[in-house]
């Protein structure tokens, strides 16, 4: 049979076209379907590593489920934690969800992996990195696609890459394979969590020098005698090397190595573990000030309480307390001898109760993690304003402008409850004067257990009350008291002037707290109170009620303004001097550069601080001496509440003012100067 040539030619052309079309479709099909087949992989593998999902067969609607990327590694090989340590690299996960939302990767706590002179952080053996997954509303199915990168190491390291896809239905209940769920729960328990309280709390962390950081922990509960393991999250600041650990009555100290050349940050993050569970230590403030090298904190408790008692006795002579105590002494002269014992008991009760309340509040805030120090009530503008109003009215009464009357006289005189209230007031204004005599004892109270700290506070109160109690109970001293007479009115008027001076000082403190607004508000309040007193002296009942209303409105407006007006920055620097505002990073850098540093911890309400400035620190000879020796002068103004300054004081073992810290050039030690300065003490620093 033959075929027409034309017909044959046409047939061949048709075959070519048909087969060409077939090949085109095959190629298109491969391009379309091959990627889909690749994406459908539910495992990834590389040298010494296989990765698979730990996930339920069905997800529960609107419920977050933690699934895992389960890394199975060969024996003696390891993968890494989020902070890989001195070398290595953490795995990376790029997740693309469909029908669900995902959270951040959750990392079980690691172990330290020493490799020659290096220390890495990772996992010996298999590990699951966890991922929170939440199905979207009304989703019937969800899918996840993840691109993986990892580094697996033994001595040598091998990088790996892979892609996995997970597709699961969404139902009413999550259904897991028992083995996968057990594995997931095993590693979920090792993820740092705040669901249960940590057995350890951070006391503080500070730079010992340019190469080390010390973390202080306090233990509680059933973990008191155990040593935790702590891992730093910031590998750019702290090395992964095992810290040096010591334990004593004050808690646990861990000394970490800093990364050479790393700048000191304001805070850092860590995790802490007991080997089974872990807890985060987030945003721990770092103080640049190292602790004093003296062993003051090792003083026995009885000696600290005795020092507190002696300091309390001396407080009676301080200008903070004398105006208040003189008021009570005037009342005592007119009190019958039979009632003086009751006066002594009431006054002592007022002093001790107020010291216990202030100390208890300080300890409560300390236990909750707040940075706070002794004298904190005078960092509050409303408190200062209240003291201004009280002392102003008392001074006017002593000057004879008006009489308090029986209802108000109880605050200063000899009527019912007067001794108790006077004791309270004496404590409230005594705290700025405790610094020169109570620095060590109050600093110890900041770190001692609550019962020991409270013993120190009560010892201070007992000392403050002791002279008045002795005067009330001693017949010999009572007989030496002058008899009441006309001279008492003259003395009363004279004692008004220390009260006026106290008001001026409090106005200055208020101005430092609130700026110029403080002076204005305080002065207007005083003027309004005087106007109300003048108006209320009338026998007209309406005018009296009007006077009372004006005084009440003035007080409300003044206190509201004190709370709402934003105070100026707590750090101030005298423009005519070399003093710099407190900056822990600047201090650390200066010390690293070999420059001497002098830090003046001060506050407007600290009278001793102001005396030391005027008589010593801000005088021309001392300023010239500092300049000649290239000393960095830092003024840490604690007039306002400043957690950074509080932390620095705690690191020095202090929580009251004044404090003077000296860092000699080229040394890692700090020297604390006496709290009452003399010029020769500054000269001795350079001799």
C-alpha positions as CSV (number, residue, x, y, z in Angstrom):
1,X,0.0,0.0,0.0
2,X,1.5,3.3,-0.8
3,X,0.7,6.6,0.5
4,X,0.6,9.9,-1.3
5,X,3.7,11.9,-0.5
6,X,1.7,14.9,0.3
7,X,-0.5,12.9,2.7
8,X,2.6,11.5,4.4
9,X,4.2,14.9,4.8
10,X,1.0,16.3,6.4
11,X,0.9,13.3,8.8
12,X,4.5,13.9,10.0
13,X,3.8,17.6,10.6
14,X,0.8,16.7,12.6
15,X,2.8,14.3,14.8
16,X,5.4,16.9,15.5
17,X,2.8,19.4,16.6
18,X,1.0,16.9,18.8
19,X,4.1,15.6,20.5
20,X,5.4,19.1,20.9
21,X,2.2,20.1,22.7
22,X,2.4,17.0,24.9
23,X,6.0,17.9,25.9
24,X,5.0,21.5,26.7
25,X,2.1,20.3,28.9
26,X,4.5,17.8,30.6
27,X,7.0,20.5,31.3
28,X,4.2,22.9,32.6
29,X,2.9,20.1,34.8
30,X,6.3,19.5,36.3
31,X,6.8,23.2,37.0
32,X,3.3,23.4,38.6
33,X,3.3,20.1,40.6
34,X,7.0,19.6,41.6
35,X,7.1,22.7,43.9
36,X,3.9,21.5,45.6
37,X,5.4,18.1,46.1
38,X,8.5,19.7,47.6
39,X,6.5,21.9,50.0
40,X,4.5,19.0,51.3
41,X,7.6,17.7,53.2
42,X,6.8,17.1,56.9
43,X,10.5,16.5,57.8
44,X,13.8,18.1,57.0
45,X,17.2,16.5,57.3
46,X,20.9,17.2,57.0
47,X,24.2,15.8,58.2
48,X,23.7,14.5,61.7
49,X,20.3,16.1,62.1
50,X,16.7,15.1,61.3
51,X,13.9,17.6,62.1
52,X,10.2,16.7,62.3
53,X,7.0,18.2,63.7
54,X,5.6,17.7,67.1
55,X,2.0,18.6,66.4
56,X,-1.6,17.3,67.0
57,X,-3.5,15.5,64.3
58,X,-6.3,18.0,64.9
59,X,-6.2,21.5,66.3
60,X,-8.8,22.9,68.6
61,X,-10.7,26.0,67.3
62,X,-9.7,29.3,69.0
63,X,-7.3,27.5,71.3
64,X,-3.5,28.2,71.3
65,X,-1.5,25.0,71.0
66,X,2.2,24.8,71.4
67,X,3.8,22.6,68.7
68,X,7.4,21.7,68.3
69,X,10.3,21.5,65.8
70,X,11.9,18.3,67.1
71,X,15.6,18.1,66.3
72,X,17.0,14.6,66.5
73,X,20.8,14.8,66.4
74,X,23.5,12.1,66.3
75,X,25.3,11.2,69.5
76,X,28.0,13.8,70.6
77,X,26.6,16.4,68.2
78,X,24.6,19.4,69.4
79,X,22.5,22.4,68.3
80,X,22.2,25.8,70.0
81,X,20.1,28.0,72.3
82,X,18.9,31.5,71.3
83,X,22.2,32.9,72.9
84,X,24.6,30.5,71.3
85,X,27.5,31.5,73.6
86,X,31.1,32.2,72.5
87,X,30.7,30.5,69.1
88,X,28.0,28.7,67.1
89,X,24.7,30.0,66.0
90,X,21.1,29.7,67.0
91,X,18.7,28.0,64.6
92,X,16.4,30.2,62.5
93,X,12.7,29.7,61.8
94,X,10.8,31.6,59.1
95,X,7.2,30.6,59.6
96,X,4.4,31.4,57.1
97,X,1.0,30.5,58.6
98,X,-2.3,30.1,56.7
99,X,-5.5,30.0,58.7
100,X,-3.7,30.6,61.9
101,X,-1.5,33.0,63.9
102,X,1.8,32.2,65.5
103,X,3.8,33.5,68.4
104,X,7.5,33.8,69.1
105,X,9.7,30.7,69.3
106,X,10.0,29.4,72.9
107,X,13.4,28.0,73.9
108,X,13.9,25.4,76.6
109,X,16.7,26.2,79.0
110,X,20.2,25.1,77.7
111,X,23.3,23.6,79.2
112,X,26.9,24.9,79.0
113,X,29.0,23.2,76.3
114,X,32.7,23.7,76.9
115,X,34.8,23.4,73.8
116,X,38.5,24.0,74.5
117,X,38.7,27.6,75.8
118,X,35.2,28.5,74.7
119,X,31.8,28.0,76.2
120,X,28.7,27.6,74.1
121,X,25.0,27.3,75.1
122,X,22.9,24.6,73.6
123,X,21.5,21.1,73.9
124,X,23.2,17.8,74.3
125,X,21.0,15.4,72.4
126,X,17.5,15.9,71.0
127,X,15.5,19.1,71.6
128,X,12.2,20.6,70.6
129,X,11.9,24.3,69.9
130,X,8.3,25.3,70.6
131,X,5.9,27.5,68.6
132,X,2.5,28.8,69.8
133,X,-0.2,28.4,67.1
134,X,-3.7,29.7,67.3
135,X,-6.3,28.8,64.6
136,X,-8.1,31.8,63.1
137,X,-11.8,32.2,63.8
138,X,-14.0,29.9,61.7
139,X,-11.0,28.2,60.1
140,X,-11.6,24.6,59.1
141,X,-8.0,23.9,58.3
142,X,-4.6,25.5,58.9
143,X,-1.2,25.1,57.4
144,X,2.3,26.2,58.3
145,X,5.3,26.4,56.1
146,X,8.7,27.0,57.7
147,X,12.1,27.6,56.3
148,X,14.8,26.2,58.6
149,X,18.4,27.0,59.1
150,X,20.6,25.4,61.7
151,X,24.1,24.7,62.8
152,X,25.1,21.3,64.2
153,X,28.4,20.9,65.8
154,X,30.7,18.4,67.5
155,X,34.3,19.7,67.0
156,X,33.6,20.8,63.5
157,X,30.3,22.5,62.6
158,X,28.0,21.8,59.6
159,X,25.2,24.2,58.5
160,X,21.8,22.8,57.5
161,X,18.8,24.0,55.6
162,X,15.3,22.7,55.1
163,X,11.7,23.4,54.6
164,X,8.7,21.7,56.2
165,X,4.9,22.0,55.7
166,X,2.2,21.1,58.2
167,X,-1.5,20.9,57.2
168,X,-4.1,20.0,59.8
169,X,-7.9,20.2,60.2
170,X,-9.4,22.4,63.0
171,X,-12.0,20.7,65.1
172,X,-13.6,20.9,68.6
173,X,-10.7,19.2,70.3
174,X,-6.9,18.8,69.9
175,X,-5.9,15.2,69.2
176,X,-2.3,14.3,69.9
177,X,-0.4,11.1,69.5
178,X,0.6,10.1,73.0
179,X,4.4,9.9,72.3
180,X,4.4,13.3,70.5
181,X,2.4,14.9,73.3
182,X,4.8,13.5,76.0
183,X,7.8,14.9,74.1
184,X,6.2,18.3,73.7
185,X,5.3,18.5,77.4
186,X,8.8,17.4,78.4
187,X,10.4,20.4,76.6
188,X,7.5,22.8,77.5
189,X,8.3,22.3,81.1
190,X,11.9,23.5,80.4
191,X,10.7,26.8,78.8
192,X,11.2,29.7,81.2
193,X,7.8,30.7,82.6
194,X,6.2,33.0,85.2
195,X,3.3,30.7,85.9
196,X,4.8,29.7,89.2
197,X,7.0,32.0,91.4
198,X,10.7,31.7,91.1
199,X,12.5,30.3,94.2
200,X,15.1,33.1,93.8
201,X,14.8,36.8,93.5
202,X,17.3,39.3,92.3
203,X,18.8,41.6,94.9
204,X,20.9,43.6,92.5
205,X,23.5,43.3,89.8
206,X,26.5,45.6,89.4
207,X,29.8,46.0,87.7
208,X,32.7,44.8,89.9
209,X,35.1,46.3,87.3
210,X,35.5,46.5,83.5
211,X,35.7,42.7,83.2
212,X,33.1,41.3,85.7
213,X,29.4,41.6,86.7
214,X,28.1,40.3,90.0
215,X,24.5,39.1,90.3
216,X,23.1,38.9,93.8
217,X,20.2,36.5,94.5
218,X,18.1,35.8,97.5
219,X,16.7,32.3,98.0
220,X,13.4,31.4,99.6
221,X,11.1,28.4,100.0
222,X,12.5,24.9,99.6
223,X,15.4,26.1,97.4
224,X,17.2,28.0,100.1
225,X,20.2,25.6,100.2
226,X,20.4,24.9,96.5
227,X,22.5,26.7,93.9
228,X,20.7,27.7,90.7
229,X,22.1,27.8,87.2
230,X,21.8,31.2,85.4
231,X,22.2,31.8,81.7
232,X,22.7,35.4,80.2
233,X,20.5,36.3,77.2
234,X,22.8,39.2,76.1
235,X,25.8,37.5,74.5
236,X,27.2,40.9,73.5
237,X,27.6,41.9,77.2
238,X,28.2,38.7,79.2
239,X,30.1,35.6,78.2
240,X,28.6,32.2,78.4
241,X,31.3,30.9,80.8
242,X,30.2,29.4,84.1
243,X,30.1,32.2,86.7
244,X,31.9,32.0,90.0
245,X,29.4,31.2,92.7
246,X,29.6,31.9,96.4
247,X,26.9,31.5,99.1
248,X,26.6,33.2,102.5
249,X,24.0,34.5,104.9
250,X,23.2,37.4,102.5
251,X,22.3,35.1,99.6
252,X,24.0,33.8,96.5
253,X,26.5,35.8,94.5
254,X,27.3,34.9,90.9
255,X,30.2,36.7,89.1
256,X,30.0,36.7,85.3
257,X,32.7,37.6,82.8
258,X,31.9,40.6,80.6
259,X,32.6,40.5,76.9
260,X,35.9,42.4,76.4
261,X,35.3,45.9,75.2
262,X,31.5,45.7,75.6
263,X,29.7,48.9,76.8
264,X,27.8,48.5,80.0
265,X,24.0,48.6,79.4
266,X,21.4,49.9,81.8
267,X,19.8,46.5,82.3
268,X,20.0,42.9,81.1
269,X,18.0,39.7,80.8
270,X,18.8,36.3,82.1
271,X,17.0,33.0,82.9
272,X,17.4,31.0,86.1
273,X,16.8,27.2,86.5
274,X,16.9,24.5,89.1
275,X,17.6,21.9,86.4
276,X,13.9,21.0,85.9
277,X,12.0,24.3,85.5
278,X,13.1,27.7,84.6
279,X,12.1,31.3,85.2
280,X,12.9,34.6,83.4
281,X,14.9,37.4,85.0
282,X,13.8,40.3,82.9
283,X,15.3,43.9,82.7
284,X,17.6,43.6,85.7
285,X,18.9,47.1,86.3
286,X,22.7,47.2,86.2
287,X,24.6,49.5,88.6
288,X,28.0,50.8,87.6
289,X,29.0,51.2,91.2
290,X,30.8,48.3,92.9
291,X,30.3,47.5,96.5
292,X,32.6,48.8,99.3
293,X,35.4,46.6,100.2
294,X,34.8,47.0,103.9
295,X,33.1,44.2,105.8
296,X,30.5,46.5,107.4
297,X,27.7,44.2,106.3
298,X,29.3,41.4,108.5
299,X,28.7,43.5,111.7
300,X,26.7,41.5,114.3
301,X,23.1,42.6,114.6
302,X,23.4,43.7,118.2
303,X,26.1,46.2,117.3
304,X,24.0,47.6,114.4
305,X,21.1,48.0,116.8
306,X,23.3,49.7,119.4
307,X,24.6,52.1,116.7
308,X,21.1,52.8,115.7
309,X,20.2,53.6,119.3
310,X,23.1,55.9,119.7
311,X,22.3,57.6,116.4
312,X,18.7,58.2,117.6
313,X,19.9,59.9,120.7
314,X,22.1,62.3,118.6
315,X,19.1,63.1,116.4
316,X,17.5,65.1,119.2
317,X,20.2,67.7,118.7
318,X,19.7,68.0,115.0
319,X,18.0,71.0,113.4
320,X,15.4,68.7,111.8
321,X,14.1,67.5,115.2
322,X,14.8,70.4,117.6
323,X,11.9,72.6,116.7
324,X,9.4,69.8,117.2
325,X,11.0,68.5,120.4
326,X,11.1,72.0,121.9
327,X,7.3,72.2,121.5
328,X,6.8,69.1,123.5
329,X,9.3,70.3,126.2
330,X,7.2,73.4,126.6
331,X,4.1,71.3,127.2
332,X,6.0,69.1,129.6
333,X,6.8,72.1,131.9
334,X,3.1,72.6,132.4
335,X,2.3,68.9,132.9
336,X,1.8,67.6,136.4
337,X,4.5,65.1,137.5
338,X,1.9,62.4,137.9
339,X,1.1,62.6,134.2
340,X,4.6,62.7,132.9
341,X,4.9,58.9,132.7
342,X,1.9,58.8,130.4
343,X,3.6,61.5,128.3
344,X,6.7,59.4,128.1
345,X,4.8,56.3,127.0
346,X,2.7,58.2,124.5
347,X,5.7,60.0,122.9
348,X,7.7,56.7,122.7
349,X,4.7,54.9,121.2
350,X,4.4,57.7,118.6
351,X,8.1,57.5,117.7
352,X,8.2,53.7,117.5
353,X,5.0,53.3,115.6
354,X,6.1,55.8,113.0
355,X,9.5,54.3,112.6
356,X,7.9,50.8,112.3
357,X,5.4,52.1,109.7
358,X,8.1,53.8,107.6
359,X,10.5,50.8,107.9
360,X,7.7,48.4,107.2
361,X,6.7,50.3,104.1
362,X,10.3,50.4,102.9
363,X,10.7,46.7,103.4
364,X,7.4,46.0,101.7
365,X,8.4,48.0,98.6
366,X,11.8,46.4,98.7
367,X,10.3,42.9,98.7
368,X,8.1,43.8,95.7
369,X,11.2,44.8,93.7
370,X,10.9,48.6,94.0
371,X,14.0,50.6,94.4
372,X,13.5,52.9,97.4
373,X,15.5,54.4,100.1
374,X,15.3,55.9,103.6
375,X,13.7,59.3,103.5
376,X,11.5,58.4,100.6
377,X,8.6,60.4,102.1
378,X,10.4,63.6,101.5
379,X,10.6,62.8,97.8
380,X,6.9,63.5,97.6
381,X,5.7,67.0,96.9
382,X,2.3,66.5,98.7
383,X,4.1,65.4,101.8
384,X,6.4,68.4,101.8
385,X,3.4,70.7,101.2
386,X,1.6,69.1,104.2
387,X,4.7,69.7,106.4
388,X,4.9,73.3,105.2
389,X,1.3,74.0,106.2
390,X,1.7,72.3,109.6
391,X,4.9,74.0,110.6
392,X,3.6,77.4,109.3
393,X,0.5,77.1,111.5
394,X,2.6,76.0,114.5
395,X,5.0,78.9,114.0
396,X,2.2,81.4,113.8
397,X,0.6,80.0,116.9
398,X,3.9,80.3,118.8
399,X,4.2,83.9,117.7
400,X,0.8,84.6,119.1
401,X,-1.0,85.3,115.8
402,X,-3.6,82.8,116.8
403,X,-4.1,79.8,119.1
404,X,-4.5,76.3,117.9
405,X,-7.2,75.5,120.5
406,X,-7.7,72.2,122.2
407,X,-8.5,70.4,118.9
408,X,-5.3,71.4,117.1
409,X,-3.1,71.8,120.2
410,X,-3.0,68.1,120.6
411,X,-0.5,68.1,117.8
412,X,2.1,70.0,119.8
413,X,1.0,70.6,123.3
414,X,0.2,68.8,126.4
415,X,-3.4,67.7,125.8
416,X,-4.8,64.2,125.1
417,X,-2.8,62.4,122.4
418,X,-0.4,65.3,122.0
419,X,2.7,63.3,122.9
420,X,1.9,60.5,120.5
421,X,1.4,62.9,117.6
422,X,4.5,64.9,118.5
423,X,6.5,61.6,118.4
424,X,5.1,60.9,114.9
425,X,6.0,64.4,113.7
426,X,9.5,64.1,115.1
427,X,10.2,60.9,113.2
428,X,8.8,62.3,110.0
429,X,11.1,65.3,109.9
430,X,14.1,63.4,111.4
431,X,14.8,61.1,108.5
432,X,16.8,63.7,106.5
433,X,19.2,64.0,109.5
434,X,19.8,60.3,110.0
435,X,22.5,60.0,107.3
436,X,25.6,61.3,109.3
437,X,25.1,58.7,112.0
438,X,23.0,55.9,110.5
439,X,24.6,55.3,107.1
440,X,26.0,51.8,108.0
441,X,23.0,50.6,110.1
442,X,20.4,51.8,107.6
443,X,22.4,50.4,104.7
444,X,22.5,47.0,106.5
445,X,18.8,47.3,107.1
446,X,18.3,47.5,103.3
447,X,19.7,44.0,102.8
448,X,19.0,42.2,106.1
449,X,16.0,40.0,106.7
450,X,12.8,41.8,107.6
451,X,13.0,41.0,111.3
452,X,16.6,42.2,111.6
453,X,15.9,45.3,109.6
454,X,12.9,46.2,111.7
455,X,15.1,45.8,114.9
456,X,17.4,48.5,113.5
457,X,14.5,50.8,112.8
458,X,13.1,50.3,116.3
459,X,16.5,50.8,117.8
460,X,16.8,54.2,116.0
461,X,13.3,55.1,117.4
462,X,14.2,54.0,120.9
463,X,17.3,56.3,120.8
464,X,15.2,59.2,119.5
465,X,12.7,58.8,122.3
466,X,15.2,58.0,125.1
467,X,16.1,61.6,126.2
468,X,12.5,62.7,126.5
469,X,11.6,59.5,128.4
470,X,14.6,60.0,130.7
471,X,13.5,63.5,131.4
472,X,9.9,62.4,132.2
473,X,11.0,59.5,134.5
474,X,13.9,60.9,136.4
475,X,13.0,62.8,139.6
476,X,16.4,64.5,139.7
477,X,16.0,65.9,136.2
478,X,12.4,66.9,136.9
479,X,13.5,68.9,139.9
480,X,16.0,70.8,137.7
481,X,13.2,71.9,135.3
482,X,12.4,75.6,135.8
483,X,9.0,76.4,137.2
484,X,6.3,77.7,134.9
485,X,6.1,81.4,134.6
486,X,6.1,84.4,132.3
487,X,9.4,83.4,130.8
488,X,7.7,80.5,129.1
489,X,5.7,82.9,126.8
490,X,8.9,84.6,125.7
491,X,10.6,81.2,125.1
492,X,7.5,80.1,123.1
493,X,7.7,83.1,120.9
494,X,11.5,82.6,120.4
495,X,11.0,79.0,119.4
496,X,8.7,80.1,116.6
497,X,11.8,81.2,114.7
498,X,13.3,77.7,114.3
499,X,9.9,76.7,112.9
500,X,10.0,79.6,110.4
501,X,13.4,78.4,109.3
502,X,12.1,74.9,108.9
503,X,9.3,76.3,106.7
504,X,11.9,78.2,104.5
505,X,13.9,75.0,104.2
506,X,10.8,73.0,103.2
507,X,9.9,75.6,100.6
508,X,13.3,75.3,99.1
509,X,13.0,71.5,99.0
510,X,9.5,71.9,97.4
511,X,11.1,74.2,94.8
512,X,13.7,71.6,94.0
513,X,10.9,69.0,93.6
514,X,8.5,71.1,91.5
515,X,10.6,73.9,90.1
516,X,9.4,77.5,90.4
517,X,5.8,76.2,90.7
518,X,6.7,74.7,94.1
519,X,7.7,78.1,95.6
520,X,4.5,79.7,94.2
521,X,2.1,77.0,95.4
522,X,3.7,76.8,98.9
523,X,3.7,80.6,99.3
524,X,0.1,81.0,98.1
525,X,-1.0,78.3,100.5
526,X,0.8,80.0,103.4
527,X,-0.8,83.4,102.5
528,X,-4.2,81.9,102.2
529,X,-3.9,80.2,105.6
530,X,-3.0,83.5,107.2
531,X,-5.9,85.2,105.5
532,X,-8.3,82.4,106.7
533,X,-6.9,82.9,110.3
534,X,-7.5,86.6,110.1
535,X,-11.0,86.2,108.7
536,X,-11.8,83.5,111.3
537,X,-10.9,85.7,114.3
538,X,-14.3,87.4,114.0
539,X,-17.1,86.5,116.3
540,X,-19.4,86.3,113.3
541,X,-20.2,82.6,112.7
542,X,-20.6,83.1,108.9
543,X,-17.1,84.6,108.6
544,X,-15.7,81.7,110.6
545,X,-17.3,79.2,108.3
546,X,-16.1,81.1,105.3
547,X,-12.6,81.1,106.7
548,X,-12.7,77.4,107.2
549,X,-14.0,76.9,103.7
550,X,-11.2,79.1,102.2
551,X,-8.6,77.1,104.2
552,X,-10.0,73.8,103.0
553,X,-10.2,74.9,99.4
554,X,-6.6,76.2,99.5
555,X,-5.4,72.9,100.9
556,X,-7.3,70.9,98.3
557,X,-6.0,73.1,95.4
558,X,-2.5,73.0,96.7
559,X,-2.3,69.2,97.1
560,X,-4.0,68.7,93.7
561,X,-1.4,70.9,92.0
562,X,1.4,69.1,93.8
563,X,0.2,65.8,92.4
564,X,-0.6,66.9,88.9
565,X,2.3,69.3,88.0
566,X,5.0,67.3,86.4
567,X,8.3,67.8,88.3
568,X,11.4,68.9,86.5
569,X,14.2,66.4,85.9
570,X,15.6,64.9,89.1
571,X,19.2,65.5,87.9
572,X,20.5,69.0,88.1
573,X,24.0,70.3,87.6
574,X,25.4,73.6,88.7
575,X,26.5,75.5,85.6
576,X,29.3,77.3,87.4
577,X,31.0,74.1,88.6
578,X,32.5,70.9,87.2
579,X,29.8,68.7,88.6
580,X,28.1,66.3,86.1
581,X,24.7,64.6,86.5
582,X,24.6,61.0,87.5
583,X,25.2,58.6,84.6
584,X,26.4,55.1,85.4
585,X,27.7,54.6,81.9
586,X,29.7,57.8,82.1
587,X,31.2,56.7,85.4
588,X,32.1,53.3,84.1
589,X,33.7,54.8,81.0
590,X,35.8,57.2,83.0
591,X,37.0,54.5,85.3
592,X,37.9,52.3,82.2
593,X,39.9,55.2,80.9
594,X,41.9,55.4,84.1
595,X,40.3,58.7,85.4
596,X,39.5,59.2,89.1
597,X,35.8,59.7,89.9
598,X,34.1,61.4,92.9
599,X,30.4,60.8,93.3
600,X,28.3,63.0,95.7
601,X,25.0,61.3,96.5
602,X,22.9,64.2,97.7
603,X,19.3,65.6,98.0
604,X,17.7,68.9,98.7
605,X,16.1,67.6,101.9
606,X,19.4,66.3,103.2
607,X,20.6,69.2,105.5
608,X,24.0,67.5,106.1
609,X,24.5,67.3,102.3
610,X,23.9,71.0,101.9
611,X,26.3,71.9,104.7
612,X,29.0,69.7,103.2
613,X,28.5,71.4,99.8
614,X,28.8,74.9,101.1
615,X,31.7,74.3,103.5
616,X,33.8,71.7,101.6
617,X,32.8,70.4,98.1
618,X,31.8,73.6,96.3
619,X,34.6,75.8,97.8
620,X,37.3,77.1,95.4
621,X,40.3,75.2,97.0
622,X,38.5,71.9,96.8
623,X,37.2,72.5,93.3
624,X,40.8,73.5,92.2
625,X,42.2,70.3,93.8
626,X,39.7,68.2,91.8
627,X,40.5,70.0,88.6
628,X,44.3,69.7,89.1
629,X,44.0,65.9,89.5
630,X,41.5,65.5,86.5
631,X,38.7,64.1,88.7
632,X,35.3,63.4,87.2
633,X,32.8,65.0,89.6
634,X,29.4,63.4,89.6
635,X,26.4,64.8,91.6
636,X,23.7,62.1,92.1
637,X,20.7,64.2,93.1
638,X,18.2,62.0,94.9
639,X,15.8,64.8,95.7
640,X,13.4,63.0,93.3
641,X,12.8,59.3,93.4
642,X,15.4,57.9,91.0
643,X,15.7,54.0,90.8
644,X,19.1,54.2,89.1
645,X,20.6,56.2,92.1
646,X,18.8,53.9,94.6
647,X,20.4,50.9,92.9
648,X,23.8,52.5,93.0
649,X,23.4,53.3,96.7
650,X,22.3,49.7,97.4
651,X,25.4,48.4,95.6
652,X,27.5,50.6,98.0
653,X,25.6,49.2,101.0
654,X,23.7,52.4,101.7
655,X,20.2,53.7,101.4
656,X,20.4,57.0,103.2
657,X,22.3,60.3,102.6
658,X,24.8,61.7,102.4
659,X,27.2,59.2,100.7
660,X,30.5,60.2,99.1
661,X,32.1,57.5,96.8
662,X,35.7,57.9,95.7
663,X,37.3,55.8,92.9
664,X,41.0,56.5,92.7
665,X,42.6,56.5,89.2
666,X,43.5,53.1,87.9
667,X,41.9,51.1,90.7
668,X,38.8,48.9,90.9
669,X,38.1,49.7,94.5
670,X,35.7,52.3,96.0
671,X,36.3,54.2,99.1
672,X,33.4,55.7,101.1
673,X,34.3,59.0,102.8
674,X,32.8,60.0,106.2
675,X,29.4,61.7,106.0
676,X,30.6,64.9,107.7
677,X,33.3,66.2,105.4
678,X,36.4,68.3,106.1
679,X,38.7,69.8,103.5
680,X,41.6,67.8,104.7
681,X,39.8,64.6,103.9
682,X,39.7,65.7,100.2
683,X,43.4,66.6,100.3
684,X,44.2,63.2,101.8
685,X,42.7,61.5,98.7
686,X,45.6,62.7,96.6
687,X,48.4,62.2,99.2
